[in-house]
Amino acid sequence: MSFVIDADSKLDYGCDWAAWLGTDTILLSTWTITPTGPVLTNSTWDNTTTTIWVDGCTNSAEYELTNHVTTTAGREHDRTIYLRCRPR
């Protein structure tokens, strides 16, 4: 997934893991952003979806927002969301 955002944006992003999980469920969800700078807050998850809030991007920067999940069955997987920060 890829999004173009404004530096003033404070938005939530998420992943729907249901199709990949099958009957398994999410036990733990963590988020990272590269390069560092934006603030990540309000990380939440339920059995099949994950969400994080992102604030404080820098114009002309590009970020990789990665969600790492661990399931109750012990599987682990990552998904990355690409954020391009542009003035609007």
N, C-alpha and C positions, 0 to 999 in steps of 0.2 A: 504494500500500500504506500502511496505517496501523497503528500499534501503540501500546498503552497500556503504559507501563513504570514501574517503581519507580525512585526516585533511586539506590538501592543496586545496581541492575542493571549488569552488565558483560556485554554480549551482542554477538554477531556478526550482521550483516545483509548481505544480498547481493541480486544481480540475476542472473537467468538470461536472457541475451540471445540464446539459440539461435534462437528463432523469428524474431526481427528480423534476425539476421545472415545467415541462409541459408548460403551456402558461405564467406562472409567470416569473419574471426577478429579477436579483440580484440588490438590492438597495445599500447594504453596505457589505464590506468584511474586516475582521480583522484577523490577524495571531498572534499566540503565540507559543513559544517554551519552553519546559520543559525538563531538567533543563535549566536555563538561561545560557548564554555564547555566543553562536553563534549570529552573527549580522543578523537581518532581514531587507532587504531593497527592494525598488522598488515594493511595493505592488500595483498590478493593477487588474482590473476586467472589464468585459463587461457584457452583459445581461445574459450569461450562464457559463462563465469560470472565474477562479481566478488564480493569479500567485504571487509568492514571491521568492526573491533571498535569499540564505542562505550562509553565509561565516563565517569561524572561528570555526569549530568544533574541538574537542579535541579527539585524538586517544584513543580508548578503551571506549569511551562514547557512550551512547545511548540516543536519543532525541525523543520527541513526538512533531511534528510540527502540530498544530491544526488550521484549517481554520473555522471561524464562519461567516456565511452569514445571512443577513436579506433581505427578498424579498419585492417587492413592495406591495404584498398582506399582509405583516406582519408576514410571517412565518420565523422561525429561526431554523438553523440546524448547526451541526459541523461535520467535517470530519478530521481524524487524519492520518498523514503520519509518519511512523516510520523510523528514520535514525540511522544506526549503523556505527560509525566511526572506521575504521580499517586501519592500515598502509598498503600501497601497494608497 
